[in-house]
Amino acid sequence: MASFLQSLIDPRKNWLAKQHMKTLSSRLRRYGLRYDDLYDPYYELDIKEALNRLPREIVDARNQRLKRAMDLSMKHEYLPEDLQAMQTPFRSYLQEMLTLVKKERAEREALGALPLYQRTIP
């Protein structure tokens, strides 16, 4: 069953998944974003922790891409075609660190240790 579900979302095996990935890629290129930029650090604390562990240059580049995308969206414009061609929307910078943070959290829960971070109500 798992292999069937995996084949449904694999763009190499499913035509609809390939079309979805192509559409998503073109939309991200229009604003100069990467797929990892869409993760919200306020939604999940693991993402916030992974962003805190990344080098400052990577986080600054992410924030710059998000600001540029918001600016372009407010102006109802897109990036110029030559800049869109240079974009790499599916080049990941967050996934490895996010996987590491989730493994550490699962290990801490398995050992019965206190969590490193908890959601607090302001």
C-alpha positions, 0 to 999 in steps of 0.5 A: 500500500505504501509503495502505491501511495509513493508512486502517486506522488512521485513525479517520475511515475505519475503524470499529474504529480509531474504537472503539479510540480511543473506548475509549482516550479513556474509559480515559485520562479515568478517570485524568486522563491524556493520550496523551503521558503514556504515553511512557516516557522510559527506553524511548527517549532521544528522548523523554527529550530532548524532555521535557528541552526542554519548559518546566518547567510542562508537565513538572510538569503531566505528572508531577502527572497521572502521580502522580494516576493512580498514586494513583487506581489504587492506591485502585481509584478513578476521577476524579469524573465532572465532572473526567472531562468536563474531560479532554482525552486527545488534546491533544498537548504532546510530539509537536512537540518529539519530531518536532524531536528525531528530525529533529535526530538523523537529521540528525546521523546523516546528517552523521556527527556524534557523537550528543548523547546515548547510553544508559549502563549504570549 
